[in-house]
Amino acid sequence: MGFGGSCFPKDLRALAHMADEAGLHPQLLRAVIDINRDQRKLVGEKLRRLLGSLAGKRITLYGLTFKPNTDDLRDAPALDIVRFLLGEGATVVGFDPAGMEHAKRLIPELAVAPDPYQAAVDADALVLVTEWNVFKQLDWARLRRVMHQAILIDGRNMYDPLRIRDAGFVYEGIGIGCSSPLPVPR
C-alpha cells in the first residue's frame, strides 16, 4: 500500500535532490518515490478487476491515518485512495480509531462509521489501509453477513489468506500473488 507521513517521503525527496546536485545517481531514490505512489493506484486496479465499474459501489476503508496509533493524515495513502474511489463514482465509508474527524474535514464526501462492522454494512469490498490493532481480531463471519460482497483487499498483508478465504471472502494481498475466485453471490 505504500508509506506516508511527512518525514520519510520528504527526506527521500531531499536525498534525491542532494544526489542530483552532487552529480550522483538518484535513480534508485526516485524509483522508491514512484513505486510508493503507484502502490496507492494498485488498490483501484484490484477493485476494478474484481468489481468492474466502481460507479455505485460501496467501498469500506479500514484505517485512514498513515500509520497506526496516530491521528496524523499527512501523505496518508488512504486519502489518495478515497479521492480516487470517489472520482470513480463509488461511495466510500471509512473507519479509523483516531483519524476520522480530520479525514472528514479534508474530504467531506467521505462517510465515516462508529465501528468496523457498521462501516462494512452493504459494502462491495473492504480495503485494509492501516494496520490498527482493532482490525487484527475481526469477526469475519459477522463481516460476511453484513457485506453485500465479501471482497478484502489486504493492503498490509496482515491477514492469513486461507483463513479469510475459509470465511467466504475473496482475498487480495499486495505483492504476494495471493488471490481467490469470486464467491457465489448470495
N, C-alpha and C positions, 0 to 999 in steps of 0.2 A: 504494500500500500504506500510505502514511502515514508520519509521522515518530514517533520515540520518543526515548528518553533521558530524563534528569532535568531538564536545564536549560531547553531551549526550551519544552516543554509547561508547566512551572512558571512561566516568565516570561510566557507568553501569558495564563495564568490570573491572574497578578498584575496585568498590564497591564489586563485586562478589569475586574478589581475596582477598580483605581485610576480608570479611566474612569467607572465606575458611581458611585463615591464623589464624583467631581468633577462629576457631573451631565452628563457627556458620553455619547456613544452607543457602547457597547461591542459592538453587534450584529455588526460585521464580525469582531472578535476571537472572539466566541462562535461565529460561523459556522465559522471556521477550526478551532476545537476540535471542533465537532460533525462537520464533514466528515472530519477526521482519524480520529475514532472510527468513523465509518461506512465508511471505506475498508477497515478491517480486516474488516468484515462482508461486504464485496463478494466476497472470496475464497470464502466459504462459499456465497454465492448462485451464483457462477460454477460451483463444483464441483457443487452440486445440479442446476443446469441441464444440465450435461454428463453427470453420473453417476446422476441420480435420487437415491434414498435413499443416504445416506452410511454407513448401518449396514453393517458388514462390509467396507467399502472400506479399502484401504491407501493412505495419502497420505504422500508424502515431502515434507519441507520442507528447502530449501536455505537455510541462514542462520537463526540463532536470535537473534543479537545485534541491537541496534537500529541498528548501523552496522558496516561492515567494519573490520577491524584493531583490534578491542577485544573484551574478554570481558564487556562491560557489557550486562546484560539489563534495565536499568531502563526500564520502559514500552515494552519491545520489542514491536512488532506481532506477531511470531511467537508470543509467549506467549498472546495473546488468540486467535490462530488455532488453536493447538494445543488450547487448552481448549474452544473451540467444536467442533472436529472430534471430540475425544474425547466430548464431550457428545452428539454425533450418532451415536455408536457406531462411529466409524472407528478404525482402528489408525493411529497417526502415528509415522513414523520421521523423525528429524532428523539432519542433518549440518551442522556448523559448525566451522571450523578452531579456534575458541577458546572457544566458549560452551557446549559440550555438557555438561560435568560440572555446571556451575552450573544449566543448564536442567533436567537430570535431577533435581537436588536440589529444584528448585522444583515440578516436575511429574513425579513418579515413574513415571507411566503412559506417559510419552514414551519410545519406543525410540530408541536412537541407533546409528549405524553408523560404522565407522572410515574410510570414504571415500565419495565421492558415488555411486559405482557400486553399492556394497553397500547403500547407503541406498535405492536405486531398485529393488532386486530385487522383482519381483512387485507393484510399485506400480500403482495405478489412475490416479494423477495425481501430477505433480511441481509444487511451488509454489516459485518463487524468491522469497524474502522479503528477503534481504540480499545485496547485490551484491559479494561477496568475489571477489578475482581468480581463485581456484581454479575458479570457476564460469564464467569467460569462455572457457575453451578446452576445453570438454567434448567428448567423442567421442559425438556424437548417435546414430550407428549402434549403438554399443555400448549406450547407454542404451535405445534402442528394443528391442534384443534381450532385455534383462533385465527390462523393464517388462511388466506384464500388459496395460495400456492406455497408449498413447502420448499423454498429455494434459499440456500445460505451461501453467500459469498464471504468466506473467512479471510478477511484482509490481513490478518496477523498469524494465520496458521496456528491458531490457539486450540482448535478442537481436533479430536480424533475423527478422521473422515469416516471410518467404519461405524463408529458409534452414532454419528449423525445420520448416516445412510440407514442404519438399522431403525432409527426413529422415523423414517419415512421421508427424509429430506433429500433433495438434490444438493450435493456438496461441491463447491468450487473453492479451492485454495488459491493462493497467489504463488506462482513459481514452483509448484510442486507436482504439476502434471496430474492432479487428482480431480477427477470429475465423475459424475454418475448420470445415468439417463434420467429423463423427466419422469416423475411418478405418474401413476394413473390419476386423472382428475377425479375429485370426489363429487 
